[in-house]
Amino acid sequence: MAKAGRKTSAPDDGWPARAKRWLVTGLKIGGLAFVGGLLALVVAVVIAMQSLPNYEALKSSPNGQMIRVHAADGSVIVALGPSFGRWMAFDQIPSVMVDAMVSTEDKRFYLHPGVDPIGLTRASYLALVNRGTGRRMQGASTITQQVTRNIFLNNSYTFGRKIREMILALALERKFSKQQILELYLNKVYFGGGAYGIDAASRKFFGHAANTLNLPEAAIIAGLVKAPSSYSPTADADAAVGRAGVVLELMRENGAITGDELATANVKAVKLAPEPPQNSVRYFTDWVLPQLETLVDEPLEPLEVYTTIDLPMQRAATAAIKQNAPGSTQGALVSLDRDGAVRAMVGGLDYVTSNYNRATQATRQPGSAFKLFVYMAALEAGYTPETAVVDEPVDINGWQPRNSSRRYSGKIDIRTAFAYSINTIAAKLGVEVGFATVADMARRFGISTPISTHPSMVLGTSDVRLIDMTRAFASFARKGVAVSPYGITKVTTADGRLLYEHKDDTSRVLVAPWVAAGITDLLQTAVNTGTGKAAQIGRPVAGKTGTTSSNKDGWFLGFSSGITTGVWMGRDDARAVGGMQGGRAPASAFAQYMKVAVAKRPVEEFETEVTLPEYELEPDDETYFNQPDNGQFVDENGMPIERAKSDDDTDPADAGTTPYEAPARIDQRWIDNVLGREKKPAKDKGQGQQQN
C-alpha cells in the first residue's frame, strides 16, 4: 500500500526530445542561412548581370589576326597569329558540330541554369575520394562556365575563382539565350595549334571553312577541347582518331546520332591539311608579309594571302644552294618570272639556325657582275658588240687596274672583252662614258644601295643586294622594260572578299629594245664561251659571273625561258673563300636550279645570234691596285653622299681627280640605231677607239 501524500514527478523527456529540439533549431538556422545565401546569390547574379557587356562586345576578340599565306598552287605555306577564323553565327554552324560539342563537354547543357548541380555533386564526390592524390576536381564546369572563364577570368585553380565563375555563368544564362552562349563558346574555345574557334580549327586541320564540317571532322574537333596538345591531329593523328571515336560514342549515348550513323562515320578516312613547310620558304614569307601594311587596311578580319612562290622551284633552289656552296660559306638565291613574280627565294643554308635573309638584306660587292652597267652605258652611248677596243695598261689618276693573266690582248672587240671579263676594258669604257653615267645606269635598273663614282666602281666595288641585281637582269630579259619583284598576287578575307590584286606595270621602259638586245648578246656569249660556262643548261642562257678580290664573294646572274635567277655565295664575315674563283660554284648552283625551273617551259631563243669571240682567252678575275673603295657615293636620286674620312682614308688616286663627263655621241651611228637602219662597219668605231 502506497504511502499517502507522496508526490510523483513528471517523466523526463530524455535524449530524443532534446535531439528533436536541436534538429528543429538547426533546420531553422539552416533554412535562414540558405535563404540568406540564396538572396546573396541572387543579388550577386543581378549585380553581375548589370556588369556584363552586350553581346556584340562579347564577340569581339583582342587577341590578334589570323593570316594564312598560300603558295602559287594555293596550298598553305604558313599560318600566323592566334587564329580566330571567321565568326560563325549559330545558324551557320553545322548541327553535327553543335551536337558533338554538347555531348562531349556538357550533355545537360539545355537543362541546367548555367551551373549543373548533378555534375557539381559528382565532381565533389570524386574530389573527396581522390583527396591527397593531387588530382583536381573534374567534370564540374559547364559550357557556360567555360565561356565565362575564357572571356572574363583565367585558368588559375582556386576556390574564389570557381565561385566567381559560377556567379558569372548564372548571370550569363539570365542575360543571353542558350544559342548565343553556344555561339560564343564555339567561336572562342581553344583547339590547339594557335586555333581559337571552330572556323580556325577547321581551316588549320582540314583546310576548309567550318560551315562544311561533316560528322567525323566535327568529332575530331570536339575531342580536342579536353587536351589540345595531346589530341591534335597534326601532333598525333592516332590519338586524334581515338579521341574522335569516344566523342562519337558519347553522341550515340546522348541520342545525337543513331547507331547506323556511328557505324558509317569513318574517322580514319578524314583528310588532314598538310603541315606548312617551316624552313627555307620562311625567308620568302618574312620578306613578303611586311608588305601587307601598304597593300591592305584590314586589322581585324582573318586574311588569306596568295603569293607567287612555287614550291617545287623553291625546293630545287634550296637543294642547289646547299649542294654547291663551298664549305663554311653561306648562299642565297632569288628567282623571278618575266613579270617580276618571285618564284623562289633562299636567304641562307638553314632558316632555323639563321633567319638572316641574305637575298634581300645583305649588301656585298658584286665584282665583275657590275660590269653589266658599264657595258650597258657604253651600248647606249653608241658602242656595239662588234666595236673594237684595245686591251692595254691603264692608269687613271694613279689607279691601275690589271688583268689576272698579267698580260694584255691588244685589239679585241666588246663582245670578247665582256665574255672574258677583262678589267682594263671595263675601266676604259668607264672613262669614256663617265663613271656618273654608269652609276645612273645602275640606279635606273633598280640598284638601291649607294654607288661609288670612284674609277674602281667599274669592277663592282659598291655593295649591292642580290634581289636588286636580279631585278636588273630581269629588266634586260624583258627587253628593257622595268621589272619590280613582287610576292603577293592577291589578298582576300576568309570569306573571299577581295582586298588587293596585283597588276603588272609595263609602262616604264629603261632602255631602247636594241640596247637590251645588245647586252643580251654579250651575256649569251659570256655563258657559251666565257666565264659563265658552268651555267649552261642545254638551252639558251644569258648571264654573268662575278667574283671579288681575294674571292670573298661569288655571283652568277642570268636568265632563260622567262626565268631570271641570281645566286650569291660567300662568308658572313667576308673572309676569302677557296674554290670561289671564276664564280664557278654560283654558276653551277644556277644551272642545277634552272634545269628544274624551266623544265616545263618551252625553249626560247633570244632575239640575237651568238657570235663567238675572236679567240680564246683566260677568264679574268676582278683585281686592282691601290684602295678601290675610296670615292664619292651617290644616293637614289644621284646626289652626292658626304662621307666622313679618317686619317688613313686617303688614296693617291684621289689627287687631281676630276668628274668624268660622258662625251656627246649623238652622231650618225646613234641615229641609225634609233631608227633601226643598217649599222656601219664596226671597224670605223674601233679605229676611233684606238686613238683614245
Order of alpha helices (4+ residues) and beta strands (2+ residues): alpha-alpha-beta-beta-alpha-alpha-alpha-alpha-alpha-alpha-alpha-alpha-alpha-alpha-alpha-alpha-beta-alpha-beta-beta-alpha-beta-beta-alpha-alpha-alpha-beta-alpha-beta-beta-alpha-beta-beta-beta-alpha-beta-beta-alpha-alpha
